[in-house]
Amino acid sequence: MSGTLTAADAAACASRSYEVQQLAARVASCAEQAGAVLAWLGRLELQDWQSPAGRAYRTTLSLQAASLRRARDGLQDAAAVVLRHAQHVTLSSGRPGY
C-alpha cells in the first residue's frame, strides 16, 4: 500500500471521524441527562424528611445519587475519550490498518 492519500480515502476518513464525533455527542448528552437527574435527586434530598421512613428514603436517595454521579462522571470521561478518538481517526488516514 502506498503512503499517498486519495480523495476517496480522505472522504471516508472524514465520514468516520464525523460518525465518531456524533457518538461522542450522544455520550455527552447522556452525561448531561444524568446530571439533570442528579439535580432532581438533590432537590428531593433537601426536602424535610421527618419520619423514620422519610429519613430512610433520603438515605436511599443519597446512595442512588452517589451511584449516578459515578456513572455520570464515567460518561463524561467516555465522551472525552471518544472525541479524542475521532481526532485520531482523522490523523490516522493513510496509515494501513485504520
Biotite code that builds the C-alpha atoms (Angstrom):
import biotite.structure as struc

atoms = struc.array([
    struc.Atom([0.000, 0.000, 0.000], chain_id="A", res_id=1, res_name="MET", atom_name="CA", element="C"),
    struc.Atom([1.379, 3.379, -0.912], chain_id="A", res_id=2, res_name="SER", atom_name="CA", element="C"),
    struc.Atom([1.624, 6.238, 1.520], chain_id="A", res_id=3, res_name="GLY", atom_name="CA", element="C"),
    struc.Atom([-0.493, 8.515, -0.631], chain_id="A", res_id=4, res_name="THR", atom_name="CA", element="C"),
    struc.Atom([-3.960, 9.536, 0.427], chain_id="A", res_id=5, res_name="LEU", atom_name="CA", element="C"),
    struc.Atom([-6.615, 9.565, -2.243], chain_id="A", res_id=6, res_name="THR", atom_name="CA", element="C"),
    struc.Atom([-9.614, 11.854, -2.208], chain_id="A", res_id=7, res_name="ALA", atom_name="CA", element="C"),
    struc.Atom([-11.857, 8.842, -1.602], chain_id="A", res_id=8, res_name="ALA", atom_name="CA", element="C"),
    struc.Atom([-9.725, 7.773, 1.380], chain_id="A", res_id=9, res_name="ASP", atom_name="CA", element="C"),
    struc.Atom([-9.864, 11.271, 2.831], chain_id="A", res_id=10, res_name="ALA", atom_name="CA", element="C"),
    struc.Atom([-13.639, 11.435, 2.385], chain_id="A", res_id=11, res_name="ALA", atom_name="CA", element="C"),
    struc.Atom([-14.123, 8.035, 4.013], chain_id="A", res_id=12, res_name="ALA", atom_name="CA", element="C"),
    struc.Atom([-11.897, 9.027, 6.917], chain_id="A", res_id=13, res_name="CYS", atom_name="CA", element="C"),
    struc.Atom([-13.736, 12.333, 7.365], chain_id="A", res_id=14, res_name="ALA", atom_name="CA", element="C"),
    struc.Atom([-17.028, 10.439, 7.346], chain_id="A", res_id=15, res_name="SER", atom_name="CA", element="C"),
    struc.Atom([-15.789, 8.009, 10.008], chain_id="A", res_id=16, res_name="ARG", atom_name="CA", element="C"),
    struc.Atom([-14.460, 10.886, 12.090], chain_id="A", res_id=17, res_name="SER", atom_name="CA", element="C"),
    struc.Atom([-17.815, 12.653, 11.839], chain_id="A", res_id=18, res_name="TYR", atom_name="CA", element="C"),
    struc.Atom([-19.649, 9.493, 12.927], chain_id="A", res_id=19, res_name="GLU", atom_name="CA", element="C"),
    struc.Atom([-17.344, 9.111, 15.928], chain_id="A", res_id=20, res_name="VAL", atom_name="CA", element="C"),
    struc.Atom([-17.901, 12.790, 16.789], chain_id="A", res_id=21, res_name="GLN", atom_name="CA", element="C"),
    struc.Atom([-21.649, 12.152, 16.683], chain_id="A", res_id=22, res_name="GLN", atom_name="CA", element="C"),
    struc.Atom([-21.177, 9.228, 19.059], chain_id="A", res_id=23, res_name="LEU", atom_name="CA", element="C"),
    struc.Atom([-19.204, 11.463, 21.422], chain_id="A", res_id=24, res_name="ALA", atom_name="CA", element="C"),
    struc.Atom([-22.052, 13.990, 21.341], chain_id="A", res_id=25, res_name="ALA", atom_name="CA", element="C"),
    struc.Atom([-24.583, 11.267, 22.185], chain_id="A", res_id=26, res_name="ARG", atom_name="CA", element="C"),
    struc.Atom([-22.458, 10.071, 25.108], chain_id="A", res_id=27, res_name="VAL", atom_name="CA", element="C"),
    struc.Atom([-22.094, 13.669, 26.320], chain_id="A", res_id=28, res_name="ALA", atom_name="CA", element="C"),
    struc.Atom([-25.868, 14.074, 26.047], chain_id="A", res_id=29, res_name="SER", atom_name="CA", element="C"),
    struc.Atom([-26.343, 11.015, 28.253], chain_id="A", res_id=30, res_name="CYS", atom_name="CA", element="C"),
    struc.Atom([-23.969, 12.561, 30.799], chain_id="A", res_id=31, res_name="ALA", atom_name="CA", element="C"),
    struc.Atom([-25.991, 15.793, 30.722], chain_id="A", res_id=32, res_name="GLU", atom_name="CA", element="C"),
    struc.Atom([-29.213, 13.867, 31.251], chain_id="A", res_id=33, res_name="GLN", atom_name="CA", element="C"),
    struc.Atom([-27.653, 12.061, 34.203], chain_id="A", res_id=34, res_name="ALA", atom_name="CA", element="C"),
    struc.Atom([-26.648, 15.469, 35.581], chain_id="A", res_id=35, res_name="GLY", atom_name="CA", element="C"),
    struc.Atom([-30.236, 16.678, 35.293], chain_id="A", res_id=36, res_name="ALA", atom_name="CA", element="C"),
    struc.Atom([-31.453, 13.627, 37.195], chain_id="A", res_id=37, res_name="VAL", atom_name="CA", element="C"),
    struc.Atom([-28.783, 14.271, 39.835], chain_id="A", res_id=38, res_name="LEU", atom_name="CA", element="C"),
    struc.Atom([-30.075, 17.819, 40.283], chain_id="A", res_id=39, res_name="ALA", atom_name="CA", element="C"),
    struc.Atom([-33.609, 16.462, 40.685], chain_id="A", res_id=40, res_name="TRP", atom_name="CA", element="C"),
    struc.Atom([-32.429, 13.891, 43.252], chain_id="A", res_id=41, res_name="LEU", atom_name="CA", element="C"),
    struc.Atom([-30.614, 16.674, 45.091], chain_id="A", res_id=42, res_name="GLY", atom_name="CA", element="C"),
    struc.Atom([-33.832, 18.664, 45.357], chain_id="A", res_id=43, res_name="ARG", atom_name="CA", element="C"),
    struc.Atom([-35.620, 15.599, 46.731], chain_id="A", res_id=44, res_name="LEU", atom_name="CA", element="C"),
    struc.Atom([-32.866, 15.033, 49.280], chain_id="A", res_id=45, res_name="GLU", atom_name="CA", element="C"),
    struc.Atom([-33.210, 18.608, 50.540], chain_id="A", res_id=46, res_name="LEU", atom_name="CA", element="C"),
    struc.Atom([-36.858, 18.165, 51.408], chain_id="A", res_id=47, res_name="GLN", atom_name="CA", element="C"),
    struc.Atom([-37.721, 17.968, 55.094], chain_id="A", res_id=48, res_name="ASP", atom_name="CA", element="C"),
    struc.Atom([-37.978, 14.238, 55.788], chain_id="A", res_id=49, res_name="TRP", atom_name="CA", element="C"),
    struc.Atom([-39.024, 13.908, 59.438], chain_id="A", res_id=50, res_name="GLN", atom_name="CA", element="C"),
    struc.Atom([-40.443, 10.409, 59.781], chain_id="A", res_id=51, res_name="SER", atom_name="CA", element="C"),
    struc.Atom([-38.165, 7.370, 60.076], chain_id="A", res_id=52, res_name="PRO", atom_name="CA", element="C"),
    struc.Atom([-39.444, 6.168, 56.700], chain_id="A", res_id=53, res_name="ALA", atom_name="CA", element="C"),
    struc.Atom([-38.736, 9.582, 55.191], chain_id="A", res_id=54, res_name="GLY", atom_name="CA", element="C"),
    struc.Atom([-35.215, 9.605, 56.556], chain_id="A", res_id=55, res_name="ARG", atom_name="CA", element="C"),
    struc.Atom([-34.645, 6.087, 55.190], chain_id="A", res_id=56, res_name="ALA", atom_name="CA", element="C"),
    struc.Atom([-35.926, 7.299, 51.810], chain_id="A", res_id=57, res_name="TYR", atom_name="CA", element="C"),
    struc.Atom([-33.495, 10.233, 51.885], chain_id="A", res_id=58, res_name="ARG", atom_name="CA", element="C"),
    struc.Atom([-30.640, 7.846, 52.684], chain_id="A", res_id=59, res_name="THR", atom_name="CA", element="C"),
    struc.Atom([-31.636, 5.674, 49.722], chain_id="A", res_id=60, res_name="THR", atom_name="CA", element="C"),
    struc.Atom([-31.759, 8.774, 47.506], chain_id="A", res_id=61, res_name="LEU", atom_name="CA", element="C"),
    struc.Atom([-28.270, 9.714, 48.632], chain_id="A", res_id=62, res_name="SER", atom_name="CA", element="C"),
    struc.Atom([-26.927, 6.260, 47.793], chain_id="A", res_id=63, res_name="LEU", atom_name="CA", element="C"),
    struc.Atom([-28.579, 6.321, 44.379], chain_id="A", res_id=64, res_name="GLN", atom_name="CA", element="C"),
    struc.Atom([-27.286, 9.832, 43.726], chain_id="A", res_id=65, res_name="ALA", atom_name="CA", element="C"),
    struc.Atom([-23.730, 8.743, 44.562], chain_id="A", res_id=66, res_name="ALA", atom_name="CA", element="C"),
    struc.Atom([-24.008, 5.830, 42.150], chain_id="A", res_id=67, res_name="SER", atom_name="CA", element="C"),
    struc.Atom([-25.479, 8.028, 39.431], chain_id="A", res_id=68, res_name="LEU", atom_name="CA", element="C"),
    struc.Atom([-22.742, 10.630, 39.995], chain_id="A", res_id=69, res_name="ARG", atom_name="CA", element="C"),
    struc.Atom([-20.089, 7.971, 39.369], chain_id="A", res_id=70, res_name="ARG", atom_name="CA", element="C"),
    struc.Atom([-21.925, 6.858, 36.227], chain_id="A", res_id=71, res_name="ALA", atom_name="CA", element="C"),
    struc.Atom([-22.205, 10.456, 35.001], chain_id="A", res_id=72, res_name="ARG", atom_name="CA", element="C"),
    struc.Atom([-18.512, 11.025, 35.611], chain_id="A", res_id=73, res_name="ASP", atom_name="CA", element="C"),
    struc.Atom([-17.751, 7.858, 33.647], chain_id="A", res_id=74, res_name="GLY", atom_name="CA", element="C"),
    struc.Atom([-19.932, 9.072, 30.787], chain_id="A", res_id=75, res_name="LEU", atom_name="CA", element="C"),
    struc.Atom([-18.151, 12.430, 30.766], chain_id="A", res_id=76, res_name="GLN", atom_name="CA", element="C"),
    struc.Atom([-14.792, 10.663, 30.641], chain_id="A", res_id=77, res_name="ASP", atom_name="CA", element="C"),
    struc.Atom([-16.044, 8.372, 27.878], chain_id="A", res_id=78, res_name="ALA", atom_name="CA", element="C"),
    struc.Atom([-17.292, 11.312, 25.810], chain_id="A", res_id=79, res_name="ALA", atom_name="CA", element="C"),
    struc.Atom([-13.853, 12.930, 26.029], chain_id="A", res_id=80, res_name="ALA", atom_name="CA", element="C"),
    struc.Atom([-12.110, 9.690, 25.017], chain_id="A", res_id=81, res_name="VAL", atom_name="CA", element="C"),
    struc.Atom([-14.458, 9.126, 22.077], chain_id="A", res_id=82, res_name="VAL", atom_name="CA", element="C"),
    struc.Atom([-13.906, 12.711, 20.918], chain_id="A", res_id=83, res_name="LEU", atom_name="CA", element="C"),
    struc.Atom([-10.132, 12.216, 21.086], chain_id="A", res_id=84, res_name="ARG", atom_name="CA", element="C"),
    struc.Atom([-10.572, 9.032, 19.083], chain_id="A", res_id=85, res_name="HIS", atom_name="CA", element="C"),
    struc.Atom([-12.470, 10.987, 16.420], chain_id="A", res_id=86, res_name="ALA", atom_name="CA", element="C"),
    struc.Atom([-9.466, 13.287, 16.117], chain_id="A", res_id=87, res_name="GLN", atom_name="CA", element="C"),
    struc.Atom([-7.129, 10.303, 15.812], chain_id="A", res_id=88, res_name="HIS", atom_name="CA", element="C"),
    struc.Atom([-9.312, 8.790, 13.099], chain_id="A", res_id=89, res_name="VAL", atom_name="CA", element="C"),
    struc.Atom([-8.651, 11.908, 11.045], chain_id="A", res_id=90, res_name="THR", atom_name="CA", element="C"),
    struc.Atom([-4.923, 11.847, 11.818], chain_id="A", res_id=91, res_name="LEU", atom_name="CA", element="C"),
    struc.Atom([-4.589, 8.142, 11.042], chain_id="A", res_id=92, res_name="SER", atom_name="CA", element="C"),
    struc.Atom([-5.845, 8.448, 7.488], chain_id="A", res_id=93, res_name="SER", atom_name="CA", element="C"),
    struc.Atom([-3.394, 6.964, 5.077], chain_id="A", res_id=94, res_name="GLY", atom_name="CA", element="C"),
    struc.Atom([-1.943, 4.567, 7.627], chain_id="A", res_id=95, res_name="ARG", atom_name="CA", element="C"),
    struc.Atom([-2.555, 0.884, 6.917], chain_id="A", res_id=96, res_name="PRO", atom_name="CA", element="C"),
    struc.Atom([-4.947, -0.862, 9.258], chain_id="A", res_id=97, res_name="GLY", atom_name="CA", element="C"),
    struc.Atom([-7.039, 2.193, 10.158], chain_id="A", res_id=98, res_name="TYR", atom_name="CA", element="C"),
])
